[in-house]
Amino acid sequence: MSGTWYYVFTLVFFFFDYFILAMGLNIQYGETGILNFAYIGFVAIGAYMTGVLSLPSSAGTGQYYILGLSLPFPVNLLLGGLSASAFAVLVALIALRRLRTDYLAMVLISLSLVLYDISNNYVPLFNGADGLYNVPEPFAGALHLNTNSFIPVFAGVTGAIALLLWFVMSRVTRSPAGRTFRAIRDDDVVAAALGKDVFRQQLKSMIIGSFYAGIGGGLLIQFSGSFNPTAWLPGETFVVFAVILVGGVGNNIGLIVGSLLVETLLVHLPAFLPAIPGAPGLIEYFDAVVVGALLMAMLWFRPQGIVPERVRKAARMGARERPADGPGGLVGEDVAALAPAGARAGGRAR
Amino acid sequence: MVLLAFASVEGGQGQGMQLFWLSVGFGLVTASVLAISAVGLSLQFGITNYINFAYGDFMALGAYFSYALNNELLHLDIWVATVIGSLGMGALAVLLNHFVLAPFARRFHKTFYVLIVTFGLSLVLLNLEYSIWGADVRFFNMSLDRAHHFGPVLLTTSQIIVMGIAVVTMLAVHTLLKVTRLGKSMRAMSDNTSLAMTSGIDTKRITTITWFISGSLAGLSGSVLGITEGNLTPAAGELFLFVIFASVIVGGVGSIYGAMAGALLIGLATEVSAAYINPAYKLDIAFVILIVTLLVRPSGLFARPGRA
């Protein structure tokens, strides 16, 4: 396989993977309004757990890590996703219950830095600053894949998983739970006054979103075969935020556009450019500056994103819900109807 | 034989005490750096009512300004360079507020937007630092330090100067807030912005001045952090950020005196613990204290009524 195709499939993989990551953050931030600045920490937990579950026992490998159960591919990935969810429960119980937005954001960003610090320094857990490497490639043995043919196959697998997760997520966002999430995002006091247990719903949203984070992280470590702590500094969380804010908060089509534009074209395509002689890393640094600046410009000029959230038709109070006429059909949005006139449906900026 | 064993236990205890007092000295130095940075962050939070997530990068950038004046441009004395570099960071903070943060804060009422903008600003500033100065560790150009004994505590000349700077800064902030008209206006604005505005306080001017002070204190704390740590990297400020957050939350967000007390507590706790646990995790102790505070007294030690 030629080098060009190798690059193309790498980009395809990152596109699908960041679509999954963006869906996870979108349900937390875009749908429920939880400003999860520690998102990349959940991705890393998913990645590390997927890694240590598929690696053989650490004795004699030159690396130090827990578990080492040699589990086959989809099982370790699933458990990686579930570990991220379990961690989300712990975080939510301590932080989410009692803190308002900016307090919570401070605690979460601190958490993100502390997780980085611990994984970077505490070798017996995930091999310290070296990170995990030589993680077995899934299917490689069964399908007789070599390093080159593995990449398109795994990009395809990731695509299939992304589509499955998209289907699940669109069911979630259209369900009554999804409407409750958006009600909390728009005004948590109103949602609480209507008898919704705000914390319980936020917890639910954190668990679902973190599962997606864990799956996305697990796919990352399976794709590249390695993962180290520098991959989860808070700046990485920002890239996922950029994906959903550029594409459009609160809708899954927007996330596809965002993943394509931000992650694939802006973050990963420049990584294939030849380095400028005498200035290693300059392209990468400059690229990050561009991503940050683009996001600010986007927030200013088009805060609703490239694909805005559909303004859901508000059903009148007491009106029967319209039958959903196929995918994309109108769904009665009772939240907007129940909320007082001042509260708006949709995530648009005031 | 028994005597010998007794003597060695005695010696062990003496060493333990010595280590303890040494770490107290380091703790006071860390607390000094923390106090300057936490007060800078709190002042700005009190006025604008949102957290500046780029504050760690303000610190690093201020330190690099000092570094440039000290090593690259004018070859100034490190302390002169620190003062000028910090004021330069203050000026930059004013510009960033005027052209980036203030427009967003005016336009969007939800805190989300401006928090994400400060987060984005952090990414931009960090990578600008990397682009200009690279990822290599840099060192300030300063004369060799001499050690001084104060009873059991051992401190170098530069550590004493850093502590002096912190004390002077705290007294200056206290005087500013309690005595001057500007400080009274700042306190009024922090309590209730619209009421302050209707009372004839020029809130825009106060906000600008606050950003200048906050940026200068960020630059100052970043520079003295570089001096006490002995080196400088672009990510230094960002990694220090959660320790500042811990001080601020433990003290009570928005309370200046709380930030000072929190800085003292966290500074001593991190350094003293480093004498007993692996020093690589000393900063994580700050996070543990943060979590305990959240569980026991989420509004902090010096909570302001009606906040958090």
Interface residues (C-beta under 8 A of the other chain):
Chain A: G33 L35 F37 I94 A95 R98 L99 R100 T101 D102 Y103 A105 M106 V107 I109 S110 L111 L113 V114 D117 I118 N121 Y122 L233 P234 G235 F238 F241 A242 L245 G281 L282 Y285 F286 A288 V289 V291 G292 A293 L295 M296 L299 W300 P303 A349 R350
Chain B: Y50 I51 F53 V100 P103 F104 R107 F108 H109 K110 T111 F112 Y113 L115 I116 V117 F119 G120 L121 S122 L123 V124 L126 N127 L128 Y130 S131 G134 A135 A235 E238 L239 L241 F242 F245 A246 V248 I249 V253 N278 A280 Y281 L283 D284 F287 L290 I291 L294 L295 P298 A308
